[in-house]
């Protein structure tokens, strides 16, 4: 599975995900830091990469309908949450079903992971 990590995630996360067998790159690796959401989205989709982000601009299911893109994981950790963002994302991708998330819209919180699949899947 090919992943694109948004700039709001720890830089060291890409290397850790590669150890788990993911093809992970980041917005920062491609000098896209500070670019518009549209630019980041287009870069991820051009490479058919699953976008991992905390950016709520990617939370609109009407705009990002499952099956119309390579996939999105929206990470939602409360500010008071003591869980490390790095460890939390690694745990998400360590789940047995994570490799089935292609073309899905996924929201992960400390209490649950919600996977919205395309109508055909």
Biopython code that builds the backbone (N, CA, C, O; Angstrom):
import numpy as np
from Bio.PDB.StructureBuilder import StructureBuilder

atoms = [
    (1, "UNK", "N", (0.851, -1.178, 0.000)),
    (1, "UNK", "CA", (0.000, 0.000, 0.000)),
    (1, "UNK", "C", (0.895, 1.240, 0.000)),
    (1, "UNK", "O", (1.862, 1.321, 0.757)),
    (2, "UNK", "N", (0.562, 2.189, -0.849)),
    (2, "UNK", "CA", (1.337, 3.421, -0.968)),
    (2, "UNK", "C", (0.685, 4.522, -0.140)),
    (2, "UNK", "O", (-0.506, 4.796, -0.287)),
    (3, "UNK", "N", (1.471, 5.149, 0.733)),
    (3, "UNK", "CA", (0.978, 6.185, 1.631)),
    (3, "UNK", "C", (1.637, 7.525, 1.339)),
    (3, "UNK", "O", (2.799, 7.590, 0.937)),
    (4, "UNK", "N", (0.871, 8.596, 1.550)),
    (4, "UNK", "CA", (1.415, 9.961, 1.512)),
    (4, "UNK", "C", (1.094, 10.581, 2.870)),
    (4, "UNK", "O", (-0.074, 10.710, 3.235)),
    (5, "UNK", "N", (2.127, 10.961, 3.615)),
    (5, "UNK", "CA", (1.971, 11.555, 4.940)),
    (5, "UNK", "C", (1.925, 13.069, 4.821)),
    (5, "UNK", "O", (2.814, 13.683, 4.231)),
    (6, "UNK", "N", (0.896, 13.656, 5.378)),
    (6, "UNK", "CA", (0.760, 15.113, 5.352)),
    (6, "UNK", "C", (1.802, 15.743, 6.264)),
    (6, "UNK", "O", (2.397, 15.067, 7.103)),
    (7, "UNK", "N", (2.014, 17.031, 6.092)),
    (7, "UNK", "CA", (3.049, 17.725, 6.859)),
    (7, "UNK", "C", (2.727, 17.838, 8.340)),
    (7, "UNK", "O", (3.607, 18.187, 9.128)),
    (8, "UNK", "N", (1.484, 17.550, 8.747)),
    (8, "UNK", "CA", (1.107, 17.656, 10.158)),
    (8, "UNK", "C", (1.354, 16.360, 10.938)),
    (8, "UNK", "O", (0.845, 16.182, 12.044)),
    (9, "UNK", "N", (2.143, 15.461, 10.344)),
    (9, "UNK", "CA", (2.517, 14.213, 11.000)),
    (9, "UNK", "C", (4.023, 14.202, 11.261)),
    (9, "UNK", "O", (4.776, 14.870, 10.553)),
    (10, "UNK", "N", (4.469, 13.449, 12.268)),
    (10, "UNK", "CA", (5.906, 13.418, 12.584)),
    (10, "UNK", "C", (6.754, 12.950, 11.398)),
    (10, "UNK", "O", (6.397, 11.995, 10.709)),
    (11, "UNK", "N", (7.856, 13.620, 11.173)),
    (11, "UNK", "CA", (8.738, 13.305, 10.039)),
    (11, "UNK", "C", (9.260, 11.873, 10.103)),
    (11, "UNK", "O", (9.441, 11.239, 9.064)),
    (12, "UNK", "N", (9.503, 11.357, 11.298)),
    (12, "UNK", "CA", (10.069, 10.014, 11.444)),
    (12, "UNK", "C", (9.053, 8.905, 11.190)),
    (12, "UNK", "O", (9.419, 7.731, 11.157)),
    (13, "UNK", "N", (7.798, 9.256, 11.012)),
    (13, "UNK", "CA", (6.747, 8.261, 10.813)),
    (13, "UNK", "C", (6.923, 7.479, 9.515)),
    (13, "UNK", "O", (6.628, 6.285, 9.477)),
    (14, "UNK", "N", (7.389, 8.116, 8.470)),
    (14, "UNK", "CA", (7.582, 7.435, 7.183)),
    (14, "UNK", "C", (8.503, 6.244, 7.301)),
    (14, "UNK", "O", (8.200, 5.168, 6.786)),
    (15, "UNK", "N", (9.629, 6.425, 7.977)),
    (15, "UNK", "CA", (10.590, 5.329, 8.139)),
    (15, "UNK", "C", (9.976, 4.173, 8.929)),
    (15, "UNK", "O", (10.195, 3.008, 8.595)),
    (16, "UNK", "N", (9.219, 4.487, 9.961)),
    (16, "UNK", "CA", (8.595, 3.447, 10.776)),
    (16, "UNK", "C", (7.542, 2.675, 9.975)),
    (16, "UNK", "O", (7.413, 1.460, 10.129)),
    (17, "UNK", "N", (6.800, 3.369, 9.131)),
    (17, "UNK", "CA", (5.800, 2.697, 8.294)),
    (17, "UNK", "C", (6.463, 1.834, 7.225)),
    (17, "UNK", "O", (5.944, 0.778, 6.867)),
    (18, "UNK", "N", (7.596, 2.276, 6.723)),
    (18, "UNK", "CA", (8.331, 1.457, 5.745)),
    (18, "UNK", "C", (8.799, 0.143, 6.383)),
    (18, "UNK", "O", (8.822, -0.893, 5.718)),
    (19, "UNK", "N", (9.170, 0.181, 7.659)),
    (19, "UNK", "CA", (9.555, -1.039, 8.375)),
    (19, "UNK", "C", (8.374, -2.013, 8.425)),
    (19, "UNK", "O", (8.571, -3.228, 8.399)),
    (20, "UNK", "N", (7.148, -1.483, 8.496)),
    (20, "UNK", "CA", (5.952, -2.328, 8.507)),
    (20, "UNK", "C", (5.583, -2.819, 7.102)),
    (20, "UNK", "O", (4.625, -3.575, 6.937)),
    (21, "UNK", "N", (6.347, -2.385, 6.090)),
    (21, "UNK", "CA", (6.101, -2.856, 4.735)),
    (21, "UNK", "C", (5.305, -1.923, 3.854)),
    (21, "UNK", "O", (4.910, -2.303, 2.752)),
    (22, "UNK", "N", (5.062, -0.712, 4.313)),
    (22, "UNK", "CA", (4.329, 0.266, 3.511)),
    (22, "UNK", "C", (5.299, 1.083, 2.664)),
    (22, "UNK", "O", (6.441, 1.309, 3.063)),
    (23, "UNK", "N", (4.843, 1.520, 1.505)),
    (23, "UNK", "CA", (5.584, 2.431, 0.644)),
    (23, "UNK", "C", (5.140, 3.836, 1.055)),
    (23, "UNK", "O", (4.166, 4.367, 0.522)),
    (24, "UNK", "N", (5.859, 4.429, 2.001)),
    (24, "UNK", "CA", (5.447, 5.705, 2.582)),
    (24, "UNK", "C", (6.381, 6.837, 2.184)),
    (24, "UNK", "O", (7.602, 6.729, 2.294)),
    (25, "UNK", "N", (5.779, 7.923, 1.721)),
    (25, "UNK", "CA", (6.544, 9.155, 1.540)),
    (25, "UNK", "C", (5.747, 10.284, 2.160)),
    (25, "UNK", "O", (4.604, 10.093, 2.576)),
    (26, "UNK", "N", (6.345, 11.452, 2.221)),
    (26, "UNK", "CA", (5.656, 12.553, 2.888)),
    (26, "UNK", "C", (5.658, 13.808, 2.022)),
    (26, "UNK", "O", (6.454, 13.970, 1.096)),
    (27, "UNK", "N", (4.740, 14.667, 2.369)),
    (27, "UNK", "CA", (4.627, 15.967, 1.721)),
    (27, "UNK", "C", (5.956, 16.718, 1.865)),
    (27, "UNK", "O", (6.402, 17.386, 0.933)),
    (28, "UNK", "N", (6.572, 16.603, 3.026)),
    (28, "UNK", "CA", (7.836, 17.308, 3.258)),
    (28, "UNK", "C", (8.965, 16.737, 2.413)),
    (28, "UNK", "O", (9.840, 17.477, 1.963)),
    (29, "UNK", "N", (8.953, 15.403, 2.192)),
    (29, "UNK", "CA", (9.973, 14.778, 1.342)),
    (29, "UNK", "C", (9.942, 15.344, -0.068)),
    (29, "UNK", "O", (10.963, 15.392, -0.754)),
    (30, "UNK", "N", (8.766, 15.768, -0.490)),
    (30, "UNK", "CA", (8.590, 16.263, -1.854)),
    (30, "UNK", "C", (8.577, 17.783, -1.929)),
    (30, "UNK", "O", (8.183, 18.354, -2.947)),
    (31, "UNK", "N", (9.009, 18.443, -0.852)),
    (31, "UNK", "CA", (9.043, 19.911, -0.787)),
    (31, "UNK", "C", (7.674, 20.533, -1.037)),
    (31, "UNK", "O", (7.561, 21.574, -1.683)),
    (32, "UNK", "N", (6.634, 19.879, -0.514)),
    (32, "UNK", "CA", (5.277, 20.404, -0.659)),
    (32, "UNK", "C", (4.767, 21.030, 0.642)),
    (32, "UNK", "O", (3.594, 21.389, 0.738)),
    (33, "UNK", "N", (5.639, 21.161, 1.637)),
    (33, "UNK", "CA", (5.251, 21.792, 2.894)),
    (33, "UNK", "C", (4.770, 23.207, 2.647)),
    (33, "UNK", "O", (5.421, 23.976, 1.940)),
    (34, "UNK", "N", (3.624, 23.557, 3.232)),
    (34, "UNK", "CA", (3.069, 24.891, 3.068)),
    (34, "UNK", "C", (2.241, 25.072, 1.804)),
    (34, "UNK", "O", (1.631, 26.122, 1.601)),
    (35, "UNK", "N", (2.219, 24.052, 0.956)),
    (35, "UNK", "CA", (1.410, 24.145, -0.268)),
    (35, "UNK", "C", (-0.076, 23.986, 0.076)),
    (35, "UNK", "O", (-0.424, 23.550, 1.173)),
    (36, "UNK", "N", (-0.926, 24.338, -0.856)),
    (36, "UNK", "CA", (-2.370, 24.259, -0.638)),
    (36, "UNK", "C", (-2.823, 22.811, -0.488)),
    (36, "UNK", "O", (-2.146, 21.879, -0.923)),
    (37, "UNK", "N", (-3.976, 22.647, 0.134)),
    (37, "UNK", "CA", (-4.552, 21.308, 0.262)),
    (37, "UNK", "C", (-4.765, 20.686, -1.112)),
    (37, "UNK", "O", (-4.556, 19.487, -1.294)),
    (38, "UNK", "N", (-5.177, 21.491, -2.068)),
    (38, "UNK", "CA", (-5.409, 20.978, -3.430)),
    (38, "UNK", "C", (-4.120, 20.431, -4.028)),
    (38, "UNK", "O", (-4.137, 19.389, -4.683)),
    (39, "UNK", "N", (-3.008, 21.117, -3.812)),
    (39, "UNK", "CA", (-1.721, 20.658, -4.331)),
    (39, "UNK", "C", (-1.310, 19.347, -3.677)),
    (39, "UNK", "O", (-0.842, 18.429, -4.352)),
    (40, "UNK", "N", (-1.487, 19.259, -2.357)),
    (40, "UNK", "CA", (-1.158, 18.040, -1.621)),
    (40, "UNK", "C", (-2.048, 16.891, -2.108)),
    (40, "UNK", "O", (-1.564, 15.787, -2.361)),
    (41, "UNK", "N", (-3.334, 17.156, -2.235)),
    (41, "UNK", "CA", (-4.277, 16.135, -2.688)),
    (41, "UNK", "C", (-3.919, 15.642, -4.088)),
    (41, "UNK", "O", (-3.890, 14.439, -4.345)),
    (42, "UNK", "N", (-3.649, 16.580, -4.983)),
    (42, "UNK", "CA", (-3.316, 16.209, -6.360)),
    (42, "UNK", "C", (-2.031, 15.385, -6.429)),
    (42, "UNK", "O", (-1.930, 14.453, -7.226)),
    (43, "UNK", "N", (-1.055, 15.728, -5.599)),
    (43, "UNK", "CA", (0.200, 14.966, -5.570)),
    (43, "UNK", "C", (-0.062, 13.534, -5.095)),
    (43, "UNK", "O", (0.462, 12.579, -5.670)),
    (44, "UNK", "N", (-0.868, 13.392, -4.054)),
    (44, "UNK", "CA", (-1.185, 12.054, -3.532)),
    (44, "UNK", "C", (-1.942, 11.243, -4.579)),
    (44, "UNK", "O", (-1.633, 10.072, -4.796)),
    (45, "UNK", "N", (-2.912, 11.844, -5.217)),
    (45, "UNK", "CA", (-3.737, 11.103, -6.181)),
    (45, "UNK", "C", (-2.973, 10.786, -7.468)),
    (45, "UNK", "O", (-3.213, 9.752, -8.090)),
    (46, "UNK", "N", (-2.066, 11.658, -7.866)),
    (46, "UNK", "CA", (-1.269, 11.395, -9.074)),
    (46, "UNK", "C", (-0.447, 10.122, -8.920)),
    (46, "UNK", "O", (-0.176, 9.424, -9.897)),
    (47, "UNK", "N", (-0.049, 9.821, -7.669)),
    (47, "UNK", "CA", (0.744, 8.623, -7.390)),
    (47, "UNK", "C", (-0.110, 7.490, -6.823)),
    (47, "UNK", "O", (0.419, 6.445, -6.445)),
    (48, "UNK", "N", (-1.437, 7.694, -6.762)),
    (48, "UNK", "CA", (-2.371, 6.717, -6.176)),
    (48, "UNK", "C", (-1.950, 6.362, -4.749)),
    (48, "UNK", "O", (-1.920, 5.196, -4.356)),
    (49, "UNK", "N", (-1.625, 7.412, -3.988)),
    (49, "UNK", "CA", (-1.213, 7.221, -2.597)),
    (49, "UNK", "C", (-2.367, 7.531, -1.643)),
    (49, "UNK", "O", (-3.132, 8.471, -1.860)),
    (50, "UNK", "N", (-2.475, 6.739, -0.604)),
    (50, "UNK", "CA", (-3.446, 6.879, 0.470)),
    (50, "UNK", "C", (-2.952, 8.027, 1.358)),
    (50, "UNK", "O", (-1.848, 7.960, 1.898)),
    (51, "UNK", "N", (-3.763, 9.076, 1.511)),
    (51, "UNK", "CA", (-3.352, 10.256, 2.269)),
    (51, "UNK", "C", (-3.619, 10.060, 3.754)),
    (51, "UNK", "O", (-4.721, 9.679, 4.151)),
    (52, "UNK", "N", (-2.608, 10.324, 4.569)),
    (52, "UNK", "CA", (-2.722, 10.254, 6.024)),
    (52, "UNK", "C", (-2.557, 11.676, 6.542)),
    (52, "UNK", "O", (-1.534, 12.314, 6.294)),
    (53, "UNK", "N", (-3.562, 12.175, 7.262)),
    (53, "UNK", "CA", (-3.567, 13.580, 7.655)),
    (53, "UNK", "C", (-4.358, 13.799, 8.944)),
    (53, "UNK", "O", (-5.134, 12.946, 9.374)),
    (54, "UNK", "N", (-4.137, 14.963, 9.541)),
    (54, "UNK", "CA", (-4.964, 15.440, 10.643)),
    (54, "UNK", "C", (-5.800, 16.636, 10.191)),
    (54, "UNK", "O", (-6.572, 17.185, 10.977)),
    (55, "UNK", "N", (-5.653, 17.034, 8.956)),
    (55, "UNK", "CA", (-6.266, 18.243, 8.421)),
    (55, "UNK", "C", (-7.762, 18.039, 8.176)),
    (55, "UNK", "O", (-8.157, 17.231, 7.335)),
    (56, "UNK", "N", (-8.584, 18.775, 8.914)),
    (56, "UNK", "CA", (-10.037, 18.640, 8.779)),
    (56, "UNK", "C", (-10.560, 19.114, 7.424)),
    (56, "UNK", "O", (-11.719, 18.862, 7.097)),
    (57, "UNK", "N", (-9.739, 19.789, 6.637)),
    (57, "UNK", "CA", (-10.163, 20.166, 5.290)),
    (57, "UNK", "C", (-10.402, 18.930, 4.425)),
    (57, "UNK", "O", (-11.048, 19.023, 3.382)),
    (58, "UNK", "N", (-9.888, 17.777, 4.848)),
    (58, "UNK", "CA", (-10.087, 16.527, 4.117)),
    (58, "UNK", "C", (-11.198, 15.672, 4.735)),
    (58, "UNK", "O", (-11.284, 14.479, 4.445)),
    (59, "UNK", "N", (-12.044, 16.261, 5.578)),
    (59, "UNK", "CA", (-13.056, 15.489, 6.300)),
    (59, "UNK", "C", (-14.428, 15.460, 5.638)),
    (59, "UNK", "O", (-15.323, 14.781, 6.141)),
    (60, "UNK", "N", (-14.625, 16.158, 4.547)),
    (60, "UNK", "CA", (-15.938, 16.242, 3.902)),
    (60, "UNK", "C", (-16.185, 15.018, 3.011)),
    (60, "UNK", "O", (-15.611, 14.890, 1.929)),
    (61, "UNK", "N", (-17.047, 14.131, 3.491)),
    (61, "UNK", "CA", (-17.344, 12.900, 2.738)),
    (61, "UNK", "C", (-18.005, 13.181, 1.392)),
    (61, "UNK", "O", (-17.886, 12.377, 0.467)),
    (62, "UNK", "N", (-18.693, 14.301, 1.271)),
    (62, "UNK", "CA", (-19.312, 14.624, -0.023)),
    (62, "UNK", "C", (-18.243, 14.931, -1.054)),
    (62, "UNK", "O", (-18.394, 14.605, -2.232)),
    (63, "UNK", "N", (-17.176, 15.551, -0.618)),
    (63, "UNK", "CA", (-16.080, 15.902, -1.522)),
    (63, "UNK", "C", (-15.118, 14.737, -1.740)),
    (63, "UNK", "O", (-14.556, 14.580, -2.824)),
    (64, "UNK", "N", (-14.935, 13.924, -0.705)),
    (64, "UNK", "CA", (-13.972, 12.822, -0.755)),
    (64, "UNK", "C", (-14.689, 11.479, -0.592)),
    (64, "UNK", "O", (-14.390, 10.711, 0.323)),
    (65, "UNK", "N", (-15.620, 11.214, -1.476)),
    (65, "UNK", "CA", (-16.411, 9.987, -1.412)),
    (65, "UNK", "C", (-15.527, 8.762, -1.613)),
    (65, "UNK", "O", (-14.700, 8.728, -2.524)),
    (66, "UNK", "N", (-15.706, 7.753, -0.756)),
    (66, "UNK", "CA", (-14.951, 6.514, -0.933)),
    (66, "UNK", "C", (-15.151, 5.957, -2.341)),
    (66, "UNK", "O", (-16.252, 5.977, -2.891)),
    (67, "UNK", "N", (-14.060, 5.466, -2.897)),
    (67, "UNK", "CA", (-14.105, 4.912, -4.246)),
    (67, "UNK", "C", (-13.714, 5.901, -5.327)),
    (67, "UNK", "O", (-13.509, 5.518, -6.479)),
    (68, "UNK", "N", (-13.607, 7.193, -4.955)),
    (68, "UNK", "CA", (-13.239, 8.219, -5.940)),
    (68, "UNK", "C", (-11.788, 8.663, -5.784)),
    (68, "UNK", "O", (-11.339, 9.577, -6.477)),
    (69, "UNK", "N", (-11.056, 8.024, -4.882)),
    (69, "UNK", "CA", (-9.670, 8.399, -4.601)),
    (69, "UNK", "C", (-8.926, 7.188, -4.044)),
    (69, "UNK", "O", (-9.516, 6.127, -3.835)),
    (70, "UNK", "N", (-7.645, 7.353, -3.808)),
    (70, "UNK", "CA", (-6.817, 6.246, -3.308)),
    (70, "UNK", "C", (-7.057, 5.943, -1.835)),
    (70, "UNK", "O", (-6.685, 4.871, -1.357)),
    (71, "UNK", "N", (-7.676, 6.876, -1.106)),
    (71, "UNK", "CA", (-7.999, 6.667, 0.300)),
    (71, "UNK", "C", (-7.479, 7.780, 1.189)),
    (71, "UNK", "O", (-6.525, 8.479, 0.849)),
    (72, "UNK", "N", (-8.125, 7.929, 2.331)),
    (72, "UNK", "CA", (-7.761, 8.949, 3.322)),
    (72, "UNK", "C", (-7.871, 8.331, 4.709)),
    (72, "UNK", "O", (-8.839, 7.638, 5.020)),
    (73, "UNK", "N", (-6.867, 8.592, 5.535)),
    (73, "UNK", "CA", (-6.974, 8.334, 6.968)),
    (73, "UNK", "C", (-6.933, 9.687, 7.648)),
    (73, "UNK", "O", (-5.926, 10.392, 7.586)),
    (74, "UNK", "N", (-8.029, 10.048, 8.297)),
    (74, "UNK", "CA", (-8.109, 11.282, 9.066)),
    (74, "UNK", "C", (-7.881, 10.922, 10.526)),
    (74, "UNK", "O", (-8.699, 10.234, 11.137)),
    (75, "UNK", "N", (-6.779, 11.382, 11.079)),
    (75, "UNK", "CA", (-6.393, 11.078, 12.454)),
    (75, "UNK", "C", (-6.951, 12.169, 13.357)),
    (75, "UNK", "O", (-6.690, 13.354, 13.152)),
    (76, "UNK", "N", (-7.728, 11.750, 14.365)),
    (76, "UNK", "CA", (-8.353, 12.696, 15.278)),
    (76, "UNK", "C", (-7.968, 12.369, 16.713)),
    (76, "UNK", "O", (-8.617, 11.553, 17.367)),
    (77, "UNK", "N", (-6.921, 13.000, 17.195)),
    (77, "UNK", "CA", (-6.503, 12.846, 18.593)),
    (77, "UNK", "C", (-6.821, 14.138, 19.327)),
    (77, "UNK", "O", (-6.426, 15.212, 18.871)),
    (78, "UNK", "N", (-7.524, 14.063, 20.452)),
    (78, "UNK", "CA", (-7.780, 15.284, 21.231)),
    (78, "UNK", "C", (-6.465, 15.874, 21.728)),
    (78, "UNK", "O", (-5.497, 15.149, 21.959)),
    (79, "UNK", "N", (-6.440, 17.183, 21.888)),
    (79, "UNK", "CA", (-5.207, 17.847, 22.326)),
    (79, "UNK", "C", (-4.733, 17.328, 23.679)),
    (79, "UNK", "O", (-3.530, 17.284, 23.937)),
    (80, "UNK", "N", (-5.652, 16.941, 24.532)),
    (80, "UNK", "CA", (-5.266, 16.462, 25.861)),
    (80, "UNK", "C", (-4.843, 14.996, 25.855)),
    (80, "UNK", "O", (-4.391, 14.466, 26.869)),
    (81, "UNK", "N", (-4.995, 14.349, 24.704)),
    (81, "UNK", "CA", (-4.647, 12.920, 24.607)),
    (81, "UNK", "C", (-3.141, 12.744, 24.787)),
    (81, "UNK", "O", (-2.346, 13.451, 24.168)),
    (82, "UNK", "N", (-2.767, 11.813, 25.623)),
    (82, "UNK", "CA", (-1.352, 11.584, 25.909)),
    (82, "UNK", "C", (-0.691, 10.617, 24.925)),
    (82, "UNK", "O", (0.529, 10.451, 24.937)),
    (83, "UNK", "N", (-1.486, 9.990, 24.087)),
    (83, "UNK", "CA", (-0.945, 9.048, 23.112)),
    (83, "UNK", "C", (-0.063, 9.789, 22.121)),
    (83, "UNK", "O", (-0.438, 10.859, 21.643)),
    (84, "UNK", "N", (1.057, 9.259, 21.817)),
    (84, "UNK", "CA", (1.938, 9.826, 20.813)),
    (84, "UNK", "C", (1.291, 9.693, 19.447)),
    (84, "UNK", "O", (0.806, 8.620, 19.091)),
    (85, "UNK", "N", (1.281, 10.770, 18.681)),
    (85, "UNK", "CA", (0.735, 10.740, 17.327)),
    (85, "UNK", "C", (1.458, 9.699, 16.485)),
    (85, "UNK", "O", (0.832, 8.954, 15.731)),
    (86, "UNK", "N", (2.769, 9.651, 16.617)),
    (86, "UNK", "CA", (3.586, 8.670, 15.899)),
    (86, "UNK", "C", (3.109, 7.248, 16.218)),
    (86, "UNK", "O", (2.837, 6.463, 15.310)),
    (87, "UNK", "N", (3.011, 6.924, 17.505)),
    (87, "UNK", "CA", (2.609, 5.585, 17.912)),
    (87, "UNK", "C", (1.169, 5.270, 17.523)),
    (87, "UNK", "O", (0.850, 4.136, 17.166)),
    (88, "UNK", "N", (0.307, 6.272, 17.591)),
    (88, "UNK", "CA", (-1.095, 6.074, 17.247)),
    (88, "UNK", "C", (-1.252, 5.707, 15.766)),
    (88, "UNK", "O", (-1.978, 4.770, 15.433)),
    (89, "UNK", "N", (-0.578, 6.439, 14.889)),
    (89, "UNK", "CA", (-0.666, 6.145, 13.452)),
    (89, "UNK", "C", (-0.053, 4.782, 13.155)),
    (89, "UNK", "O", (-0.602, 4.017, 12.361)),
    (90, "UNK", "N", (1.066, 4.472, 13.775)),
    (90, "UNK", "CA", (1.665, 3.142, 13.591)),
    (90, "UNK", "C", (0.698, 2.033, 14.014)),
    (90, "UNK", "O", (0.589, 1.014, 13.333)),
    (91, "UNK", "N", (0.008, 2.226, 15.117)),
    (91, "UNK", "CA", (-0.963, 1.229, 15.578)),
    (91, "UNK", "C", (-2.104, 1.091, 14.569)),
    (91, "UNK", "O", (-2.589, -0.016, 14.336)),
    (92, "UNK", "N", (-2.528, 2.180, 13.981)),
    (92, "UNK", "CA", (-3.593, 2.122, 12.967)),
    (92, "UNK", "C", (-3.157, 1.250, 11.798)),
    (92, "UNK", "O", (-3.916, 0.393, 11.345)),
    (93, "UNK", "N", (-1.947, 1.462, 11.312)),
    (93, "UNK", "CA", (-1.472, 0.702, 10.159)),
    (93, "UNK", "C", (-0.955, -0.682, 10.538)),
    (93, "UNK", "O", (-0.630, -1.484, 9.663)),
    (94, "UNK", "N", (-0.880, -0.961, 11.825)),
    (94, "UNK", "CA", (-0.539, -2.294, 12.274)),
    (94, "UNK", "C", (-1.760, -3.199, 12.395)),
    (94, "UNK", "O", (-1.626, -4.404, 12.610)),
    (95, "UNK", "N", (-2.945, -2.620, 12.259)),
    (95, "UNK", "CA", (-4.190, -3.405, 12.316)),
    (95, "UNK", "C", (-4.251, -4.386, 11.152)),
    (95, "UNK", "O", (-3.757, -4.108, 10.059)),
    (96, "UNK", "N", (-4.860, -5.528, 11.403)),
    (96, "UNK", "CA", (-4.966, -6.562, 10.370)),
    (96, "UNK", "C", (-5.717, -6.085, 9.135)),
    (96, "UNK", "O", (-5.415, -6.525, 8.026)),
    (97, "UNK", "N", (-6.693, -5.193, 9.306)),
    (97, "UNK", "CA", (-7.502, -4.750, 8.163)),
    (97, "UNK", "C", (-6.958, -3.505, 7.466)),
    (97, "UNK", "O", (-7.543, -3.069, 6.475)),
    (98, "UNK", "N", (-5.879, -2.927, 7.939)),
    (98, "UNK", "CA", (-5.389, -1.658, 7.383)),
    (98, "UNK", "C", (-5.073, -1.745, 5.890)),
    (98, "UNK", "O", (-5.281, -0.779, 5.157)),
    (99, "UNK", "N", (-4.583, -2.868, 5.446)),
    (99, "UNK", "CA", (-4.232, -3.002, 4.023)),
    (99, "UNK", "C", (-5.459, -3.142, 3.114)),
    (99, "UNK", "O", (-5.323, -3.231, 1.894)),
    (100, "UNK", "N", (-6.641, -3.160, 3.706)),
    (100, "UNK", "CA", (-7.879, -3.196, 2.918)),
    (100, "UNK", "C", (-8.510, -1.815, 2.794)),
    (100, "UNK", "O", (-9.614, -1.688, 2.263)),
    (101, "UNK", "N", (-7.835, -0.794, 3.269)),
    (101, "UNK", "CA", (-8.403, 0.544, 3.305)),
    (101, "UNK", "C", (-8.279, 1.317, 1.990)),
    (101, "UNK", "O", (-8.742, 2.456, 1.919)),
    (102, "UNK", "N", (-7.687, 0.755, 0.972)),
    (102, "UNK", "CA", (-7.570, 1.456, -0.299)),
    (102, "UNK", "C", (-8.934, 1.930, -0.770)),
    (102, "UNK", "O", (-9.909, 1.179, -0.717)),
    (103, "UNK", "N", (-9.007, 3.165, -1.228)),
    (103, "UNK", "CA", (-10.219, 3.827, -1.725)),
    (103, "UNK", "C", (-11.240, 4.115, -0.627)),
    (103, "UNK", "O", (-12.356, 4.540, -0.924)),
    (104, "UNK", "N", (-10.877, 3.890, 0.637)),
    (104, "UNK", "CA", (-11.796, 4.125, 1.753)),
    (104, "UNK", "C", (-11.544, 5.489, 2.393)),
    (104, "UNK", "O", (-10.498, 6.111, 2.208)),
    (105, "UNK", "N", (-12.540, 5.921, 3.148)),
    (105, "UNK", "CA", (-12.418, 7.103, 3.991)),
    (105, "UNK", "C", (-12.401, 6.576, 5.418)),
    (105, "UNK", "O", (-13.380, 5.991, 5.883)),
    (106, "UNK", "N", (-11.283, 6.785, 6.113)),
    (106, "UNK", "CA", (-11.084, 6.214, 7.438)),
    (106, "UNK", "C", (-10.868, 7.337, 8.441)),
    (106, "UNK", "O", (-10.078, 8.251, 8.202)),
    (107, "UNK", "N", (-11.573, 7.265, 9.565)),
    (107, "UNK", "CA", (-11.380, 8.220, 10.656)),
    (107, "UNK", "C", (-10.954, 7.420, 11.872)),
    (107, "UNK", "O", (-11.638, 6.484, 12.285)),
    (108, "UNK", "N", (-9.817, 7.796, 12.443)),
    (108, "UNK", "CA", (-9.292, 7.092, 13.612)),
    (108, "UNK", "C", (-9.267, 8.021, 14.814)),
    (108, "UNK", "O", (-8.694, 9.109, 14.764)),
    (109, "UNK", "N", (-9.892, 7.578, 15.888)),
    (109, "UNK", "CA", (-9.872, 8.277, 17.169)),
    (109, "UNK", "C", (-9.350, 7.287, 18.209)),
    (109, "UNK", "O", (-9.231, 6.098, 17.914)),
    (110, "UNK", "N", (-9.041, 7.748, 19.405)),
    (110, "UNK", "CA", (-8.578, 6.808, 20.433)),
    (110, "UNK", "C", (-9.601, 5.722, 20.763)),
    (110, "UNK", "O", (-9.224, 4.641, 21.215)),
    (111, "UNK", "N", (-10.877, 5.990, 20.546)),
    (111, "UNK", "CA", (-11.897, 5.003, 20.913)),
    (111, "UNK", "C", (-12.319, 4.087, 19.773)),
    (111, "UNK", "O", (-12.861, 3.011, 20.023)),
    (112, "UNK", "N", (-12.080, 4.494, 18.512)),
    (112, "UNK", "CA", (-12.480, 3.606, 17.416)),
    (112, "UNK", "C", (-11.855, 4.035, 16.089)),
    (112, "UNK", "O", (-11.365, 5.152, 15.929)),
    (113, "UNK", "N", (-11.896, 3.101, 15.159)),
    (113, "UNK", "CA", (-11.498, 3.354, 13.777)),
    (113, "UNK", "C", (-12.721, 3.084, 12.921)),
    (113, "UNK", "O", (-13.235, 1.966, 12.883)),
    (114, "UNK", "N", (-13.180, 4.124, 12.233)),
    (114, "UNK", "CA", (-14.363, 3.999, 11.374)),
    (114, "UNK", "C", (-13.905, 3.949, 9.923)),
    (114, "UNK", "O", (-13.246, 4.871, 9.442)),
    (115, "UNK", "N", (-14.253, 2.881, 9.232)),
    (115, "UNK", "CA", (-13.876, 2.689, 7.838)),
    (115, "UNK", "C", (-15.124, 2.786, 6.989)),
    (115, "UNK", "O", (-16.053, 1.993, 7.141)),
    (116, "UNK", "N", (-15.144, 3.761, 6.090)),
    (116, "UNK", "CA", (-16.263, 3.923, 5.158)),
    (116, "UNK", "C", (-15.754, 3.451, 3.821)),
    (116, "UNK", "O", (-14.867, 4.060, 3.223)),
    (117, "UNK", "N", (-16.322, 2.363, 3.359)),
    (117, "UNK", "CA", (-15.861, 1.716, 2.129)),
    (117, "UNK", "C", (-16.641, 2.216, 0.923)),
    (117, "UNK", "O", (-17.749, 2.733, 1.063)),
    (118, "UNK", "N", (-16.064, 2.062, -0.258)),
    (118, "UNK", "CA", (-16.784, 2.418, -1.468)),
    (118, "UNK", "C", (-18.036, 1.552, -1.619)),
    (118, "UNK", "O", (-18.076, 0.428, -1.118)),
    (119, "UNK", "N", (-19.044, 2.064, -2.301)),
    (119, "UNK", "CA", (-20.284, 1.299, -2.475)),
    (119, "UNK", "C", (-20.049, -0.080, -3.110)),
    (119, "UNK", "O", (-20.780, -1.026, -2.814)),
    (120, "UNK", "N", (-19.049, -0.200, -3.969)),
    (120, "UNK", "CA", (-18.790, -1.470, -4.642)),
    (120, "UNK", "C", (-17.986, -2.452, -3.795)),
    (120, "UNK", "O", (-17.836, -3.612, -4.177)),
    (121, "UNK", "N", (-17.462, -2.002, -2.637)),
    (121, "UNK", "CA", (-16.598, -2.866, -1.853)),
    (121, "UNK", "C", (-17.087, -3.034, -0.487)),
    (121, "UNK", "O", (-16.466, -3.739, 0.308)),
]
sb = StructureBuilder()
sb.init_structure("model")
sb.init_model(0)
sb.init_chain("A")
sb.init_seg("    ")
for serial, (resi, resn, name, xyz) in enumerate(atoms, 1):
    if name == "N":
        sb.init_residue(resn, " ", resi, " ")
    sb.init_atom(name, np.array(xyz, "f"), 0.0, 1.0, " ", f" {name:<3s}", serial, name[0])
structure = sb.get_structure()
